[in-house]
């Protein structure tokens, strides 16, 4: 039986640990040749160590797959270009880019520093843009040369971005930006036979272990394992997913769902006099769906924020 990603070439950023590691191993198990990118830094982005990426490469080779490690900084223009070049130079092609690398610098807005804002936006948002941009340029040139293309970009957003979470204005803004980036890039790259989707994972990893309540049982820990995120990413990376683009998926050990984006709700004719807006806005709010909470459901938005 043919494997889902047989012979395809994949780049996975932040693949040395956690969710990214699961992506790399899953793609390799389905026949992909994988560039394992990871700076090996701390959760806040400091430091660096290529050994986590090397360990994942060793695991893939031990299962009979092909992989190389890469330690480039994907939030830099040159680093993201080198990463994409590594795939082409190592395996002769590029088919899949999984933008997964990220850091955390959580802080309430009133206390957040400029550096904490800039660092998170750079790694998440620019770190998604850079590899995607260079991959898109590669696929465009392939298409212009008359060569068949079947590109896949799979980004990592977050429920903190698409629904909102206290203490994460930097992280949430970056992740919401990634969701919008995904939709627009999907529109732009369709003509090159490239799909662009995103996944909002919920899992217990090095980045999230200090957030919220820790799992108390083995069953709870298993439900929050990062292994539950890899199947949808692997499927989206395959030829089977050719007709799916511009979508945001939620994935965890509890659910696989599609997040529905912004839609226009209740509306009113244009208003010129601001003094008349009170009852009009009240009626609009009465008929509008409330913002979703972190569980993605109506009615779970904090009462204090309504």
TIFI-946781 format. One record per residue (C-alpha): x, y, z. Coordinates in pm, whole numbers, padded with zeros to 5 digits, always signed. Example, Ala and Ser with C-alpha at 12.3 -4.5 7.8 and 13.67 -1.06 7.14 Angstrom:
BEGIN
+01230-00450+00780+01367-00106+00714
This chain:
BEGIN
+00000+00000+00000+00140+00338-00102+00225+00579+00175+00052+00918+00191+00368+01123+00133+00581+00876-00056+00877+01052-00219+00768+01400-00115+01018+01642+00039+00918+01822+00357+01058+02102+00571+00941+02118+00932+01043+02412+01150+01074+02374+01526+01094+01999+01472+01343+01907+01742+01087+01862+02017+00716+01849+02094+00462+01898+01818+00723+01961+01547+00903+01638+01629+00576+01447+01592+00518+01614+01255+00863+01516+01129+00832+01156+01245+00481+01118+01105+00575+01263+00766+00878+01035+00750+00667+00732+00843+00446+00815+00545+00740+00824+00306+00849+01190+00310+01212+01300+00309+01240+01555+00590+01450+01860+00668+01435+01885+01048+01480+02251+01140+01535+02359+01499+01751+02620+01669+01733+02417+01987+01666+02725+02196+01478+02771+02520+01103+02834+02536+01166+03211+02533+01388+03179+02224+01723+03221+02398+02016+02984+02347+02071+02730+02075+02157+02363+02035+02137+02153+01717+02130+01822+01904+01745+01801+01931+01720+01825+01551+02002+01573+01509+01821+01331+01742+01504+01347+01533+01707+01289+01218+01860+00983+01384+01513+00853+01473+01394+00894+01115+01700+00717+00976+01654+00437+01229+01307+00374+01086+01454+00358+00736+01368+00714+00632+01571+01002+00494+01630+01327+00683+01880+01605+00742+01901+01858+01024+01906+02234+00985+01973+02498+01250+01890+02815+01059+01693+03097+01220+01366+03092+01026+01276+03441+01147+01563+03585+00942+01542+03649+00567+01868+03470+00490+01804+03187+00735+01464+03102+00588+01610+03106+00237+01891+02871+00343+01634+02638+00496+01438+02606+00173+01762+02569-00023+01864+02286+00212+01563+02083+00104+01627+02132-00267+02000+02074-00237+01962+01766-00015+01670+01593-00185+01631+01763-00524+01285+01910-00468+01045+02068-00221+00679+01977-00170+00585+02053+00189+00657+02332+00436+00529+02296+00791+00574+02623+00982+00574+02515+01343+00857+02697+01527+00756+02926+01811+00841+03084+02145+00650+03228+02439+00696+03559+02621+00364+03579+02806+00284+03900+02988-00022+04112+03060-00047+04407+02821+00017+04665+03095+00354+04503+03173+00468+04378+02832+00798+04515+02704+00879+04610+02347+01134+04329+02330+00877+04071+02447+00639+04189+02177+00899+04204+01899+01055+03864+01976+00724+03675+01961+00598+03852+01650+00931+03790+01477+00954+03417+01546+00589+03333+01483+00474+03574+01215+00795+03651+01028+00907+03293+01089+00598+03179+00899+00637+03438+00624+01005+03367+00545+00996+02993+00468+00659+03032+00296+00787+03313+00077+01097+03127-00040+00899+02806-00094+00637+02998-00294+00911+03151-00511+01050+02802-00577+00710+02665-00679+00640+02968-00898+00965+02911-01086+00883+02542-01123+00541+02628-01265+00686+02889-01504+00931+02627-01628+00641+02396-01708+00721+02148-01432+00438+01990-01230+00392+02136-00882+00206+02005-00579+00303+02234-00295+00174+02231+00059+00218+02498+00326+00082+02408+00668+00104+02681+00929+00063+02668+01306-00190+02907+01453-00346+02879+01800-00678+02898+01980-00512+03183+02170-00505+03374+01843-00832+03278+01677-01037+03291+02000-00824+03491+02246-00644+03426+02574-00545+03647+02865-00178+03737+02893-00096+03662+02532-00153+03979+02327+00182+03923+02153+00141+03550+02093-00230+03579+02010-00175+03865+01767+00096+03666+01589-00120+03355+01571-00424+03548+01447-00196+03703+01187-00088+03355+01080-00451+03253+01034-00513+03554+00807-00182+03495+00629-00298+03139+00560-00623+03247+00397-00463+03513+00178-00165+03299+00077-00408+03022-00020-00578+03262-00262-00248+03379-00410-00080+03041-00454-00373+02840-00593-00260+02914-00950+00065+02729-00879-00120+02421-00747-00013+02506-00391-00246+02470-00094-00209+02665+00230-00378+02558+00552-00322+02603+00923-00363+02396+01236-00444+02524+01584-00308+02254+01815-00384+02192+02179-00118+01974+02341+00105+01945+02645+00455+02043+02536+00760+02218+02676+00597+02549+02576+00260+02482+02738+00339+02272+03044+00335+02578+03271+00001+02705+03138-00334+02605+03286-00398+02294+03492-00153+02008+03469-00301+01669+03369-00374+01458+03676-00418+01116+03516-00251+00910+03246-00569+00942+03040-00559+01322+03062-00192+01327+02971-00255+01104+02670-00536+01331+02550-00291+01622+02556-00011+01436+02380+00135+01622+02079+00102+01304+01873-00264+01388+01806-00169+01691+01594+00050+01511+01341-00217+01306+01158-00406+01607+01016-00079+01780+00925+00046+01468+00748-00281+01430+00558-00282+01796+00456+00071+01744+00324-00042+01464+00093-00185+01458-00258-00519+01354-00109-00556+01707+00029-00520+01881-00308-00871+02027-00286-00838+02166+00066-00694+02515+00107-00740+02830+00314-00875+02634+00610-00796+02646+00980-00818+02315+01167-00828+02263+01543-00654+01946+01653-00606+01779+01990-00663+01451+02169-01022+01564+02220-01130+01701+01883-01060+01756+01518-01257+02054+01391-01264+02332+01137-01262+02683+01281-01499+02914+01097-01351+03257+01039-01494+03606+01055-01838+03647+00899-02053+03960+00886-02323+03938+01149-02627+04159+01212-02613+04487+01021-02782+04828+01000-02797+05109+00750-02512+05364+00776-02550+05612+01064-02439+05975+01040-02529+06098+01390-02323+05926+01663-02574+06030+01930-02827+05788+01780-02597+05486+01789-02668+05363+02144-02990+05171+02079-02874+05066+01732-02556+04905+01864-02752+04749+02151-02981+04581+01897-02688+04464+01687-02521+04313+01994-02845+04149+02100-02864+03964+01769-02494+03890+01728-02321+03572+01832-02094+03631+02133-01721+03589+02091-01611+03230+02138-01404+03138+02440-01088+02930+02430-01301+02620+02375-01427+02769+02050-01788+02776+02165-02046+03055+02197-02120+03166+02550-01779+03088+02697-01639+03440+02645-01556+03579+02994-01846+03777+03143-01605+04053+03244-01501+04101+02881-01849+04126+02729
